[in-house]
């Protein structure tokens, strides 16, 4: 009855509102008493301005444990054999168990030098076979050495880049774009290109112009054919996009040309439409030198499991490989092992066996030969990418979840840049600034304002070190002209 009186009704509503406000104030007061006092400078708050920045990146992987100065123990592990695939983070974890250490390890970089020393984040694979058969422990401790070898100063003179090509203008243009951009940041490395026996171009015409930054060598696969023949039988194998005979011949040429005396320790196979991030690659190679025991064959890349039948390799539960488009890294022992089987006499029956178990690409063929010869499994590092960043953003928008998100803070490679100018612009505007410093990933990997082009940025990187103003405010990086790179016959 009393609530029917308007004055009393208004009074009761005001009382309830006051009680609710007092309750909220009490909650805030209670939470403030539980706040942790700030002991240092706060992290800058970065607004989430785009969907691809959410969720925030996971914290960096801890540094691999280093030996104490007087321990006399070499830090190294030997990956287990005959696994489906191995996570690089599991090797890091096993190394920590193997190595006595003192003190605490930094997990966050405070200077540029410290950032260069941090390990490359390697997200775990989402491939079903890798998850199902994850090798734990992933490695065993290597035998201790009384006198550890001196630490390796990783430079580009220890790298060889390798790619398969053929007589095609579009492929030649992509190789030239790589020579204009990311290969300029690997001065001192060598590039070995494999082409078909019937390629009518001279070695000088095949080799891209590297402006002397990278020496180029040409290998002609004697059993490979690029052109169609009018009537069979034809000399050589024409495999098209599979290119497995050509790539395996390329690896055999690496083994023959770059022995122990060459000083080349890291071999990266890439596709012409692949962009490699040199700073991340070098950091990864530096860690692998101290992480994996010397002389161990390894294959590092983005794990993919595409075998559709059991392969029966030394009891291995599955055949997984490193996706070829994303590029993969091979140790000298792995190159030699594949080279021993990639001969005209041994290869044909092995390829028939591969065809019965998989789709038969060059990447799965190489993984098969390596496991056949040594039992080595692919080591997964999720910072190798089979697509370019915009493709991952589109897949995310469609609800596809087979790739981890957000993208890596230290990507090693991206794939499928079919436009040479886009490839150059991606390196100049998404990966490096005008001073040659890596841009902050993953934010920098996506053009601003939802654009699909990397051509517009105010401070593009250039191989000659020209300022942004000299290049214009954001035009696509033009072709660099200069003297021909050093061309040798492999």
Residue pairs with C-beta under 8 A, 6 or more apart in sequence:
2 8
3 9
3 12
48 54
50 443
50 446
51 393
51 396
51 397
52 393
52 396
52 405
52 406
52 407
52 442
52 446
53 406
53 442
53 443
54 406
55 405
55 406
56 406
57 406
57 409
57 442
58 121
59 107
59 108
60 107
60 108
60 118
60 119
60 121
60 409
61 89
61 92
61 107
61 119
61 121
61 122
62 92
62 96
62 105
62 107
63 105
63 106
63 107
63 117
63 118
63 119
64 75
64 92
64 95
64 96
64 119
64 287
64 290
64 291
65 75
65 95
65 96
65 99
65 101
65 105
66 75
66 99
66 101
66 105
67 73
67 74
67 75
67 99
67 100
67 101
67 148
68 100
68 101
68 102
71 99
71 100
72 144
72 145
72 146
72 147
72 148
73 99
73 100
73 144
73 145
73 148
74 142
74 144
74 145
74 148
74 149
75 95
75 98
75 99
75 290
75 291
76 95
76 98
76 142
76 290
76 291
76 292
76 293
76 294
77 91
77 94
77 95
77 98
77 138
77 139
77 140
77 141
77 142
77 291
77 292
77 293
78 139
78 140
78 141
78 142
78 292
78 293
78 296
79 86
79 91
79 135
79 138
79 139
79 292
79 296
79 298
79 376
79 377
79 379
80 86
80 135
80 137
80 138
80 139
80 140
80 377
81 314
81 374
81 375
81 376
81 377
82 313
82 314
82 315
82 316
82 371
82 375
82 377
83 133
83 135
83 138
83 316
83 317
83 377
84 129
84 130
84 132
84 133
84 134
84 135
84 305
84 316
84 317
84 318
84 319
84 320
84 377
85 125
85 127
85 129
85 130
85 133
85 134
85 135
85 303
85 305
85 318
85 320
85 377
85 378
85 379
85 380
86 135
86 138
86 139
86 377
86 378
86 379
86 380
87 122
87 124
87 125
87 130
87 134
87 138
87 379
87 380
88 122
88 300
88 379
88 380
88 381
89 122
89 124
90 134
90 135
90 136
90 137
90 138
90 139
91 138
91 139
91 291
91 292
91 379
92 119
92 291
93 138
94 137
94 138
94 139
94 140
94 141
95 139
95 291
97 137
97 141
98 141
98 142
106 114
106 118
109 115
109 117
109 118
116 279
116 283
117 283
118 283
119 283
119 284
119 287
120 280
120 283
120 284
120 287
120 381
120 383
120 408
120 410
120 412
121 382
121 383
121 408
121 409
121 410
122 380
122 381
122 382
122 383
123 382
123 383
123 404
123 408
124 130
124 131
124 380
124 382
124 404
125 131
125 302
125 303
125 380
125 382
126 401
126 402
126 403
126 404
127 303
127 304
127 305
127 320
128 305
129 305
129 317
129 318
129 320
130 303
130 305
130 320
130 380
133 317
133 318
135 377
142 293
149 294
151 290
152 158
152 265
152 286
152 289
152 290
154 266
154 282
154 285
154 286
154 289
155 188
156 186
156 187
156 188
156 189
156 278
156 282
157 188
157 189
157 263
157 264
158 263
158 264
158 265
158 266
158 285
159 186
159 188
159 189
159 190
159 264
159 265
159 266
159 267
159 268
159 281
159 285
160 189
160 190
160 191
160 192
160 254
160 258
160 264
160 266
160 267
160 268
161 183
161 186
161 189
161 190
161 191
161 192
161 214
161 268
161 270
161 276
162 191
162 192
162 193
162 194
162 250
162 251
162 254
162 267
162 268
162 269
162 270
163 175
163 191
163 192
163 193
163 194
163 250
163 269
163 270
163 271
163 272
164 193
164 194
164 195
164 243
164 246
164 247
164 250
164 271
164 362
165 171
165 172
165 175
165 193
165 194
165 195
165 206
165 272
166 195
166 196
166 199
166 226
167 195
167 196
167 199
167 200
167 201
167 226
167 227
170 418
171 272
172 206
172 208
173 420
174 272
174 273
174 417
174 418
174 420
174 423
175 193
175 208
175 272
176 208
176 209
176 420
176 479
177 417
177 420
177 421
177 423
177 424
178 208
178 272
178 274
178 275
178 423
179 208
179 209
179 210
179 211
179 213
179 214
179 485
180 424
180 463
180 477
180 479
180 480
181 275
181 423
181 424
181 427
181 428
181 463
181 477
182 275
182 276
182 277
182 278
182 427
182 431
183 189
183 191
183 210
183 213
183 214
184 210
184 211
184 213
184 463
184 480
185 278
185 279
185 432
185 436
186 213
186 214
186 276
186 278
187 213
187 214
188 213
188 214
189 214
190 214
190 215
190 216
190 217
190 264
191 210
191 214
191 215
191 216
191 217
192 216
192 217
192 218
192 219
192 250
192 253
192 254
192 257
192 490
193 206
193 207
193 216
193 217
193 218
193 219
194 219
194 220
194 221
194 224
194 246
194 247
194 249
194 250
194 253
195 201
195 206
195 218
195 219
195 220
195 221
195 224
195 226
195 246
196 220
196 221
196 224
196 225
196 226
196 227
196 236
196 246
197 220
197 221
197 222
197 223
197 224
197 225
197 235
197 236
198 225
198 226
198 227
198 235
198 236
199 206
199 220
199 226
203 218
203 487
203 488
203 489
204 484
204 487
206 218
207 216
207 218
207 484
207 485
207 487
208 216
208 485
209 480
209 481
209 482
209 483
209 484
209 485
210 216
210 485
210 486
211 463
211 480
211 482
211 483
211 485
212 482
212 483
212 485
212 486
213 463
213 485
214 485
215 485
215 486
215 488
216 485
216 486
216 487
216 488
217 257
217 487
217 488
217 489
217 490
218 487
218 488
218 489
218 490
219 249
219 250
219 253
219 490
221 236
221 245
221 246
221 249
221 250
222 236
222 249
222 344
223 236
223 237
223 245
223 249
223 344
224 236
224 237
224 238
224 239
224 245
224 246
224 249
225 234
225 235
225 236
225 237
225 238
226 238
227 238
228 238
229 235
229 238
237 245
239 245
239 246
242 360
242 361
242 362
243 362
244 351
244 354
244 360
244 361
244 362
244 365
244 366
245 347
245 351
246 362
247 269
247 324
247 362
247 365
247 366
248 338
248 342
248 347
248 362
248 365
248 366
248 369
249 342
250 269
251 269
251 330
251 335
251 338
251 339
251 342
251 366
252 338
252 339
252 342
252 343
253 490
254 267
254 335
254 339
255 335
255 336
255 338
255 339
255 340
256 339
257 490
258 264
258 267
258 332
258 335
260 332
264 332
265 285
265 289
265 331
265 332
266 285
266 288
266 329
266 330
266 331
267 329
267 330
267 331
267 332
267 334
267 335
268 276
268 281
268 327
268 328
268 329
268 330
269 324
269 327
269 328
269 330
270 276
270 327
270 413
271 324
271 325
271 327
271 415
273 325
273 415
273 416
273 417
273 418
273 423
274 325
274 326
274 327
274 413
274 414
274 415
274 417
275 388
275 413
275 414
275 415
275 417
275 423
275 426
275 427
275 431
276 327
276 412
276 413
277 410
277 411
277 412
277 413
277 414
277 431
277 438
279 410
279 438
280 383
280 410
280 411
280 412
280 438
281 329
281 412
281 413
283 410
284 300
284 329
284 381
284 383
284 412
285 329
288 298
288 300
288 329
288 331
292 298
292 331
295 333
296 331
296 333
296 376
297 331
297 333
297 334
297 336
297 337
297 370
297 374
297 376
298 329
298 330
298 331
298 333
298 334
298 376
298 379
299 321
299 322
299 328
299 329
299 330
299 334
299 366
299 367
299 370
299 376
299 377
299 378
299 379
300 322
300 328
300 329
300 330
300 378
300 379
300 381
301 322
301 323
301 326
301 327
301 328
301 329
301 378
301 379
301 380
301 381
301 384
302 322
302 323
302 326
302 328
302 380
302 381
302 382
302 384
302 385
302 386
303 320
303 321
303 322
303 323
303 378
303 380
304 320
304 321
304 322
304 323
304 363
304 386
305 318
305 319
305 320
305 321
306 321
306 358
306 359
306 361
306 364
307 318
307 319
307 320
307 357
307 358
307 364
308 357
308 358
308 359
309 356
309 357
309 358
310 357
311 318
311 319
311 353
311 357
311 358
311 368
311 371
313 319
313 368
313 371
313 372
313 375
314 371
314 375
316 371
316 375
316 377
319 357
319 358
319 364
319 367
319 368
319 371
320 367
320 377
320 378
321 363
321 364
321 366
321 367
321 368
321 378
322 328
322 363
322 367
322 378
322 384
323 363
323 384
323 386
323 415
324 361
324 362
324 363
325 386
325 415
325 416
326 384
326 385
326 386
326 413
326 414
326 415
327 384
327 412
327 413
327 415
328 363
328 378
328 384
330 338
333 374
334 370
334 374
334 376
337 369
337 370
337 373
337 374
337 376
338 366
338 369
338 370
338 373
340 373
341 347
341 350
341 369
341 372
341 373
342 369
350 368
350 369
350 372
351 360
351 365
353 368
354 360
354 364
354 365
354 368
357 368
358 364
358 368
367 378
370 376
371 377
381 412
382 404
382 408
383 408
383 410
383 411
383 412
383 413
384 411
384 412
384 413
385 392
385 403
385 407
385 408
385 411
385 412
385 413
385 414
385 415
386 415
386 416
387 395
387 414
387 415
387 416
388 414
388 415
388 416
388 417
388 426
389 407
389 414
389 430
389 442
389 445
389 446
390 446
390 447
390 452
391 416
392 403
392 405
392 407
393 446
395 403
396 405
406 442
407 441
407 442
407 445
408 441
408 442
409 440
409 441
409 442
410 441
411 441
411 442
411 445
414 426
417 423
417 426
421 455
421 476
421 477
422 453
422 454
422 455
422 476
424 476
424 477
424 479
425 453
425 454
425 455
425 460
425 476
425 477
426 454
427 461
427 477
428 454
428 457
428 460
428 461
428 462
428 477
429 447
429 454
429 455
429 456
429 457
429 460
429 461
429 474
430 439
430 444
430 445
430 446
430 447
430 454
431 438
431 439
431 441
431 444
431 461
432 438
432 439
432 461
433 439
433 459
433 461
434 459
434 460
434 461
434 462
434 467
434 468
436 461
436 465
447 453
447 454
447 456
455 474
455 475
455 476
456 474
456 475
457 474
458 468
458 473
458 474
459 468
460 468
460 471
460 474
460 477
461 477
462 471
462 477
462 480
463 480
464 480
471 477
